[in-house]
Amino acid sequence: MGRFKIGVMSDSFRLAPRDGIRKAKEVGADGIQIYAVAGEICPEVMDRSTRADFRRFCADLGLQIAALCGDLGGHGFERVDENPAKVERSKRIVDLAVDLGAPVVTTHIGVVPADQAHPRYAIMQAACHELGEYARHAGVAFAIETGPETAAVLKMFLDDVGSKGIGVNLDPANFVMVTGQDPVAAVHILKDYIVHTHAKDGVQLQPCDPERVYEAFAEGGIAGLTMGDIARLFREVPLGQGSVPWEAYLDALSAVGYSGFLTIEREVGENPEQDIRQAVQFLRARI
């Protein structure tokens, strides 16, 4: 057994949910993360029987459900008028995670301001505290995916949220592509909060404004980014072909006591199955 477990974001195969999960098993993963916000895998569609059946389906394949992705899109929890509905829906996704045996729910929360006095800071803090406490009582971690802010700003925010139910889904590629943050340093800064990680790689082509990047995500999604002007700023690439220093990064995770999932996410590319197979092999050789 290696230092970590290897997961796959099963939606990355761009197949129907159960076909994607079968493919994750086929490529050699130990577990999966799956989107739980739409289609047949979401709290509004899955009744008690369906949830039990899905959990058995994954278990029969020998796969753990490492995490659910509960990303509701848009501007995360930045807007006070949208937050009551988003918080309630996120709670239902936490409930679904409990029923499926998934210990983590991940999401993007928007862009955390570096200035604690910024009005958006308190709005986001309140929503995350409520969700963190709900998750804590449910025995689940509600994990913020790294991306638009530096590790130091995110650490400050997490400390201020003050809930043991809040964690971090550390995506090293988001750091190197958008903020230019060293992911090795980020591991040490965020060590007390890391509950799940994405295994993704990328390169920054030129410095960019994270606020503008994530505004584009909020308004247009990944397709708008890859096809628009912002695509000239960074590029997601297959594992090992980007700027993530994998050996040092994995050593840092070990050093801070993390032993959970490295969940492969491939959001672009013409042949995701091939890229994911190679990513599994790449990680197996290093863990």
C-alpha positions in Angstrom: 0.0 0.0 0.0 1.3 3.4 -1.0 1.3 6.6 1.0 -1.9 7.8 -0.5 -5.0 6.4 -2.2 -5.7 7.2 -5.8 -9.1 8.5 -6.8 -10.7 9.6 -10.0 -13.3 12.3 -10.6 -15.6 9.8 -12.5 -17.3 12.6 -14.4 -14.0 13.3 -16.1 -14.6 10.3 -18.4 -17.6 12.2 -19.8 -19.8 9.1 -19.5 -23.0 8.3 -17.7 -22.4 8.1 -14.0 -22.2 4.4 -13.5 -20.2 3.9 -16.7 -17.7 6.5 -15.4 -17.5 4.7 -12.1 -16.9 1.3 -13.9 -14.2 3.0 -15.9 -12.5 4.4 -12.8 -12.2 0.8 -11.5 -10.9 -0.3 -14.9 -8.1 2.2 -14.9 -7.0 1.1 -11.4 -8.4 3.7 -9.0 -9.1 3.0 -5.4 -12.0 5.4 -5.2 -14.1 8.0 -6.9 -15.4 11.6 -6.5 -18.6 12.4 -8.3 -20.7 15.5 -8.9 -23.8 15.5 -6.8 -25.6 18.6 -8.1 -27.6 17.5 -11.1 -28.9 14.5 -13.1 -29.3 11.1 -11.4 -26.8 11.8 -8.7 -28.2 14.6 -6.6 -30.2 14.8 -3.3 -33.5 15.8 -5.0 -33.5 12.7 -7.2 -32.0 10.0 -5.0 -34.4 8.5 -2.5 -33.3 6.3 0.4 -33.5 3.1 -1.7 -31.6 4.7 -4.6 -28.9 5.9 -2.2 -28.4 2.5 -0.7 -28.3 0.9 -4.1 -25.7 3.3 -5.4 -23.5 2.8 -2.3 -23.7 -1.0 -2.8 -22.8 -0.5 -6.5 -19.6 1.3 -5.6 -18.7 -1.1 -2.8 -19.2 -4.1 -5.1 -16.6 -2.6 -7.4 -14.3 -2.3 -4.5 -14.3 1.5 -4.8 -14.6 4.0 -2.0 -16.7 7.2 -2.5 -13.9 9.5 -1.5 -15.9 12.7 -1.9 -18.9 14.3 -3.5 -18.5 17.5 -5.5 -21.2 19.9 -4.3 -20.2 22.9 -6.4 -23.3 24.9 -7.2 -21.5 27.1 -9.7 -22.0 30.8 -10.1 -20.4 33.1 -7.6 -20.2 30.6 -4.8 -21.3 32.1 -1.5 -20.3 35.7 -2.4 -23.9 37.1 -2.7 -26.0 37.4 0.4 -29.3 37.3 -1.4 -28.4 33.9 -3.0 -26.9 32.3 0.1 -30.0 31.1 1.9 -31.0 28.8 -1.0 -27.4 27.8 -1.7 -26.7 27.0 1.9 -29.9 24.9 2.2 -29.1 23.0 -1.0 -25.5 22.4 0.2 -26.9 20.9 3.4 -28.9 18.4 1.4 -25.7 17.4 -0.4 -24.1 16.9 3.0 -27.0 14.7 3.9 -26.5 12.7 0.7 -22.8 12.3 1.5 -23.7 10.8 4.9 -26.1 8.3 3.2 -23.5 7.4 0.6 -20.6 7.0 3.1 -18.6 9.9 1.5 -16.6 11.7 4.2 -16.1 14.9 2.2 -18.1 17.4 0.2 -16.0 19.8 -1.9 -17.0 23.1 -3.5 -15.7 26.4 -4.8 -17.0 29.2 -2.5 -16.0 32.2 -4.7 -13.1 34.6 -4.3 -12.0 35.2 -0.7 -10.9 38.9 -0.4 -7.5 39.4 1.1 -8.9 42.3 3.2 -10.9 41.1 6.1 -12.9 44.4 6.1 -14.2 43.7 2.6 -18.0 43.3 2.8 -17.9 40.0 0.9 -15.5 38.5 3.5 -18.2 38.5 6.2 -20.9 37.2 3.8 -18.7 34.2 2.8 -17.6 33.6 6.4 -21.1 33.4 7.7 -22.2 30.9 5.0 -19.1 28.7 5.5 -19.5 28.7 9.3 -23.1 27.6 9.0 -22.2 24.8 6.5 -19.1 23.8 8.5 -21.1 23.3 11.7 -23.8 21.4 9.8 -21.2 19.2 8.3 -19.4 18.7 11.6 -22.6 17.5 13.3 -23.1 15.1 10.4 -19.6 13.7 10.6 -18.6 15.1 7.2 -16.0 17.7 6.1 -17.2 20.6 4.0 -14.1 21.3 1.9 -13.2 24.5 0.1 -11.3 23.9 -3.2 -8.2 26.0 -3.6 -8.1 28.3 -6.5 -8.5 32.1 -6.5 -6.7 33.1 -3.4 -3.2 32.4 -2.0 -2.8 29.7 0.7 -2.2 32.4 3.3 -5.4 34.2 2.5 -7.4 31.0 2.6 -5.8 30.0 5.9 -6.7 33.4 7.4 -10.3 32.9 6.2 -10.6 29.3 7.5 -9.2 30.4 10.9 -11.9 33.1 11.0 -14.7 30.8 10.0 -13.9 28.8 13.1 -15.6 25.5 12.4 -14.0 22.1 12.7 -16.3 20.9 9.9 -14.6 23.1 7.3 -11.6 21.7 5.4 -9.6 22.2 2.2 -9.7 20.3 -1.1 -6.2 21.1 -2.2 -5.9 21.4 -6.0 -2.2 22.1 -6.8 -2.9 22.9 -10.5 -5.3 25.7 -9.6 -2.5 27.3 -7.5 0.1 27.1 -10.2 -2.2 28.2 -13.0 -4.0 31.1 -11.4 -2.3 32.6 -8.4 1.2 31.4 -9.0 1.2 30.0 -5.5 3.9 27.3 -4.8 1.8 24.2 -4.0 4.5 22.8 -1.7 4.4 25.9 0.5 0.6 25.7 0.3 0.6 22.3 1.9 2.5 23.5 4.9 0.3 26.6 5.3 -3.0 24.7 5.0 -1.8 21.5 6.7 -4.4 21.6 9.5 -7.3 21.8 7.0 -6.4 19.4 4.1 -9.1 16.6 3.9 -9.0 15.8 0.2 -6.8 16.6 -2.8 -7.1 16.8 -6.6 -4.4 15.4 -8.8 -4.3 17.8 -11.6 -1.5 19.7 -13.5 -1.2 22.9 -15.4 0.9 25.8 -16.5 0.6 29.5 -16.2 1.2 31.2 -19.5 1.2 34.7 -18.1 0.3 36.4 -14.8 -3.5 36.8 -14.4 -6.0 38.4 -12.1 -7.7 35.7 -10.1 -10.8 37.9 -9.7 -11.2 38.1 -13.4 -10.6 34.4 -14.0 -13.2 33.3 -11.4 -15.7 35.9 -12.6 -15.4 34.2 -16.0 -15.9 30.8 -14.4 -19.0 32.2 -12.6 -20.5 33.7 -15.7 -19.6 31.2 -18.4 -18.1 28.0 -16.9 -15.0 26.1 -18.1 -16.0 26.2 -21.8 -16.1 29.9 -21.8 -12.6 30.0 -20.2 -10.9 27.6 -22.5 -12.3 29.2 -25.6 -12.0 32.8 -24.5 -9.3 35.3 -23.9 -8.5 33.9 -20.4 -7.3 30.6 -22.1 -4.2 32.5 -23.0 -3.4 32.9 -19.4 -3.1 29.3 -18.3 -3.6 25.7 -19.5 -4.5 22.5 -17.8 -2.2 19.6 -19.0 -1.9 15.9 -18.3 -0.3 14.9 -15.0 3.5 15.4 -15.0 3.5 17.8 -18.0 2.9 21.0 -16.0 4.4 23.1 -13.3 3.3 21.1 -10.2 6.5 19.7 -8.6 5.1 16.3 -7.9 7.8 14.6 -5.9 8.2 17.6 -3.6 4.4 18.1 -3.4 3.7 14.5 -2.4 6.6 14.5 0.1 5.1 17.7 1.6 1.7 16.0 2.0 3.4 13.0 3.7 5.3 15.4 5.9 2.2 17.1 7.3 0.5 13.7 7.9 -1.9 13.6 5.0 -2.6 10.0 3.8 -5.9 10.4 2.0 -7.0 10.5 -1.7 -5.2 12.0 -4.7 -8.2 12.3 -6.9 -7.4 12.7 -10.6 -9.4 15.4 -12.3 -9.2 16.0 -16.1 -11.4 18.9 -17.2 -10.2 19.3 -20.7 -8.4 17.2 -23.4 -9.6 15.1 -26.3 -8.9 11.7 -24.7 -9.6 11.9 -21.0 -9.5 8.1 -20.5 -6.0 8.0 -21.8 -4.9 10.9 -19.7 -6.5 9.4 -16.6 -4.9 6.0 -17.2 -1.5 7.7 -17.5 -2.2 9.8 -14.4 -2.9 6.6 -12.4 0.4 5.1 -13.6 2.2 8.4 -12.9 0.9 8.5 -9.3 1.4 4.8 -8.6 5.1 5.1 -9.4 5.4 7.9 -6.8 3.4 6.8 -3.9 
